[in-house]
Amino acid sequence: MTAWSTAFGALPDTLPSKQPFWDRPGVLADRDTVESTLTSPLHRASFLAASSPNSGDWLFAMPITSCGLRLDDEAVRVGVGLRLGLSLCVPHQCQCGSLVSSTGVHSFVCKKAPGRTARHHALNDLIARTLASAGISVTKKPNGLTRSDGKRPDGLTLVPWKNGKPLTWNTTIICTVADSYVGGSAREAAQQQRRRHYVRRRNMRLCSKEPISSSQLL
């Protein structure tokens, strides 16, 4: 008790019975110690992403093949390597002409990367299957909901969602340590950047004269 109060402050009048109360000050102190040693934007961005809420939930998923939750060894290697900011490949030149560093993050943003489109479709399918499993009929890439620039949402519910209007969704993937995001990611977690990204896009649409679909993104 004396050692704890010396390190973290006075004890409360009623001693808590939950272990997290006693552990959390030490965990936060260790986190501050680690964070103070990070100098490069890449390492800081990786650290903030790994310590943000729910970022490690995938590590607790049961590897059930029938549910699509089983990752092969290579996927686990890449996932853990990205989480810890480790080197994943030998530096080389991409087919687009850019230099790929040992972190391999260029493959997440390169338009010529073979897995980029596949990952987007996989996430969009996951959203569609989740809604369908809840008994909500949906369609992917619906026709007739395009804007003047030709873009359309990734999915649409076929039944009213709110106020008599269907729900549309768009799958957007942000790479925390991409060159265009690593500066901001070194200052705040990716969730906050994504939130600002959607708010900015919504405000741009509301302020423009461009007609928008009757469906609302909730």
C-alpha atoms as one frame of an Amber mdcrd trajectory, in Angstrom:
protein
   0.000   0.000   0.000   2.810   2.384   0.873   4.674   1.681  -2.365   1.507
   2.147  -4.443   0.511   5.419  -2.772   4.055   6.746  -3.101   4.047   6.059
  -6.821   0.463   6.911  -7.762  -1.051   9.116  -5.054  -3.184   8.818  -1.952
  -5.331   5.761  -1.377  -9.115   6.170  -1.452 -11.060   5.925   1.795 -12.723
   2.734   0.603 -10.261   0.346  -0.997 -11.568  -0.898  -4.400 -11.880  -4.637
  -4.814 -11.358  -4.584  -8.582  -7.833  -5.360  -9.788  -7.925  -2.907 -12.752
  -8.016   0.013 -10.307  -4.627  -1.018  -8.919  -3.123  -2.005 -12.272  -4.174
   0.928 -14.445  -1.860   3.633 -12.969   1.137   1.359 -13.499   0.059   0.492
 -17.041  -0.375   4.180 -17.905   3.021   4.988 -16.404   4.651   2.241 -18.497
   2.854   3.531 -21.584   4.168   7.058 -21.012   7.679   5.672 -20.586   7.481
   3.771 -23.874   5.871   6.690 -25.727   8.586   9.088 -24.581  11.226   6.947
 -26.294   9.502   7.026 -29.708  11.073   9.518 -32.073   9.966   8.676 -35.616
   6.409   9.429 -36.851   6.094   5.817 -38.034   6.792   4.365 -34.595   4.533
   6.880 -32.852   1.710   6.195 -35.323   2.088   2.430 -34.858   2.123   2.836
 -31.084  -1.027   4.987 -30.986  -2.833   2.648 -33.380  -1.917  -0.423 -31.317
  -2.980   1.210 -28.040  -6.278   2.654 -29.301  -9.527   1.031 -28.069 -10.562
  -2.228 -29.768  -7.505  -2.269 -32.050  -6.401  -5.611 -30.610  -9.781  -7.339
 -30.568  -8.784  -9.514 -33.516  -6.123 -11.151 -31.337  -8.889 -12.601 -29.137
 -10.993 -14.020 -31.982 -11.330 -17.802 -31.892  -9.717 -19.311 -35.047 -12.932
 -20.906 -36.348 -12.546 -21.765 -40.025 -16.290 -22.093 -40.729 -16.826 -18.500
 -39.543 -13.923 -17.109 -41.532 -11.946 -16.311 -38.388  -8.917 -18.497 -39.015
  -5.844 -16.613 -40.254  -2.933 -18.354 -41.912   0.592 -17.940 -40.580   1.503
 -15.241 -43.117  -1.554 -13.138 -42.246  -0.702 -13.360 -38.538   2.917 -12.414
 -39.273   1.873  -9.339 -41.231  -0.822  -8.357 -38.719   1.490  -8.568 -35.720
   4.322  -6.904 -37.632   2.113  -3.938 -38.549   0.870  -3.695 -34.976   4.419
  -3.553 -33.607   5.935  -1.501 -36.441   8.372  -4.222 -37.488  10.100  -4.843
 -40.815   7.997  -7.120 -43.014   9.868  -7.341 -46.302  13.078  -6.518 -48.118
  13.110  -2.958 -49.535  12.339  -3.052 -53.260  10.767  -1.073 -56.079   7.046
  -1.457 -56.698   5.649  -1.974 -60.188   4.209   1.545 -59.934   7.746   2.912
 -59.643   7.667   3.813 -55.943  10.224   2.535 -53.463   8.775   0.073 -50.948
  10.353   0.300 -47.499  10.916  -2.646 -45.179   7.608  -1.908 -43.417   5.688
  -2.839 -46.577   2.937  -0.273 -45.973   3.090   0.917 -49.587   1.071  -2.142
 -50.620  -1.906  -0.828 -48.652  -2.141   2.385 -50.669  -0.728   1.493 -54.083
  -3.460   1.432 -56.727  -1.587  -1.320 -58.569  -1.311  -3.584 -55.520  -3.212
  -6.825 -56.241  -4.635  -7.170 -52.739  -5.969  -3.626 -52.332  -9.248  -4.167
 -54.182  -9.671  -7.637 -52.705  -9.421  -6.281 -49.156 -12.012  -3.603 -49.911
 -14.459  -6.154 -51.331 -13.854  -8.500 -48.381 -14.771  -5.792 -45.877 -17.792
  -4.736 -47.896 -18.954  -8.353 -48.058 -18.543  -8.599 -44.288 -20.854  -5.611
 -43.746 -23.423  -7.014 -46.177 -23.368 -10.471 -44.563 -23.708  -8.952 -41.092
 -26.833  -7.040 -42.086 -28.226 -10.048 -43.937 -27.688 -12.284 -40.891 -29.804
  -9.816 -38.897 -32.639 -10.299 -41.387 -32.069  -7.011 -43.245 -32.153  -7.354
 -47.028 -29.312  -5.478 -48.720 -27.739  -4.998 -52.112 -24.132  -4.115 -52.902
 -23.117  -1.392 -55.353 -26.736  -0.365 -56.058 -27.574   1.139 -59.430 -29.381
   4.451 -59.725 -27.760   6.128 -56.695 -24.880   7.786 -58.500 -23.825  11.396
 -58.103 -22.756  13.704 -60.885 -19.180  12.366 -60.574 -20.363   8.790 -61.135
 -19.613   7.560 -57.625 -22.092   5.346 -55.823 -22.315   3.804 -52.328 -20.954
   0.353 -51.544 -24.283  -0.925 -50.271 -27.967  -0.166 -49.665 -30.647  -1.699
 -47.486 -33.759  -2.763 -49.400 -36.042  -1.878 -46.494 -36.500   1.471 -44.729
 -33.941   2.066 -42.006 -34.996   5.399 -40.493 -37.655   8.002 -41.307 -38.807
   5.863 -44.214 -35.391   5.994 -45.909 -32.965   3.126 -46.560 -29.465   3.002
 -45.189 -26.476   3.392 -47.487 -22.906   2.659 -46.493 -19.469   3.179 -47.927
 -16.413   1.144 -46.968 -13.374   3.350 -46.474 -10.013   1.956 -45.381  -7.417
   4.281 -43.879  -3.843   3.056 -43.507  -2.582   4.616 -40.279   1.044   4.657
 -41.360   0.606   5.651 -45.022   2.648   8.659 -46.108  -0.494  10.799 -46.341
  -1.659   9.885 -42.827   1.449   9.108 -40.778   1.917  12.746 -39.719  -1.577
  12.960 -38.269  -1.441   9.410 -36.938   1.636  10.310 -34.913  -0.519  12.845
 -33.043  -3.842  11.043 -32.672  -5.406   7.663 -33.192  -6.849   6.625 -36.556
 -10.440   6.524 -35.265 -10.400  10.278 -34.740  -8.999  10.826 -38.240 -11.696
   8.639 -39.780 -14.392  10.553 -37.885 -13.070  13.868 -39.209 -12.796  12.361
 -42.694 -16.506  11.470 -42.789 -17.595  14.751 -41.178 -15.563  16.671 -43.760
 -17.070  14.696 -46.651 -20.583  15.173 -45.266 -20.099  18.920 -44.855 -18.714
  19.206 -48.387 -21.825  17.502 -49.764 -24.187  19.628 -47.694 -22.461  22.843
 -48.786 -22.344  21.930 -52.482 -25.109  22.373 -55.044 -24.654  18.806 -56.182
 -27.839  16.747 -55.800 -27.504  13.872 -53.367 -29.413  10.657 -53.109 -32.538
  10.372 -50.995 -30.733   7.763 -48.885 -28.889   9.094 -45.855 -25.604   7.802
 -44.453 -26.230   7.384 -40.714
